[in-house]
Amino acid sequence: MTVKEFLDKEKPNKYIITDRMRTPFKEEQLKWLDLSDIEVRTTDILADGTVRIHSDYMPDAC
């Protein structure tokens, strides 16, 4: 399932999307990523109810 499919299906109020190393994406990064191309590896729910989406995305090294 892609991140876009997950968000459309589950419709979480608060969520964090992380890369393969579990580093959260910044809002600026999310503007440039196509969430329909990024697969969900796992999800969990934090103590405050925020859904953390662990994706398979690995940023390019410069």
C-alpha positions in Angstrom: 0.0 0.0 0.0 1.3 3.4 -0.8 1.4 6.4 1.6 -1.3 8.2 -0.5 -3.6 5.1 -0.4 -3.1 4.8 3.4 -3.9 8.4 4.0 -7.0 8.2 1.7 -8.2 5.0 3.4 -7.5 5.7 7.1 -7.8 9.5 7.1 -5.7 10.2 10.3 -6.2 13.6 11.9 -2.5 13.8 12.8 0.3 11.9 11.2 4.1 11.8 10.7 5.7 10.3 7.6 9.2 8.9 8.1 11.8 7.6 5.7 13.4 4.2 5.8 15.8 5.3 8.6 12.7 6.6 10.6 13.7 10.2 10.1 10.5 12.4 9.8 10.0 14.3 6.6 10.0 18.1 6.7 7.1 19.9 5.2 9.4 21.2 2.4 10.3 17.6 1.5 6.7 16.6 1.3 6.0 19.2 -1.3 8.4 17.5 -3.7 7.6 13.9 -3.1 5.0 11.8 -4.9 3.3 9.9 -2.1 1.6 7.6 -4.6 5.1 6.2 -5.4 6.2 5.6 -1.8 5.3 2.4 0.0 4.3 2.0 3.6 6.5 -0.4 5.6 4.8 -0.2 9.0 2.6 2.2 11.0 2.2 2.8 14.7 0.3 5.1 17.0 2.1 7.5 19.4 0.9 8.3 22.9 -0.7 11.5 21.7 -2.7 9.7 19.0 -0.4 10.7 16.1 -0.1 8.0 13.4 3.6 7.4 12.5 3.9 6.1 8.9 7.3 4.3 8.3 7.8 4.4 4.5 10.3 2.7 2.3 11.7 6.0 0.9 15.4 6.4 1.1 16.7 9.9 0.3 19.4 10.3 -2.4 22.9 10.9 -1.1 24.7 14.0 -2.4 
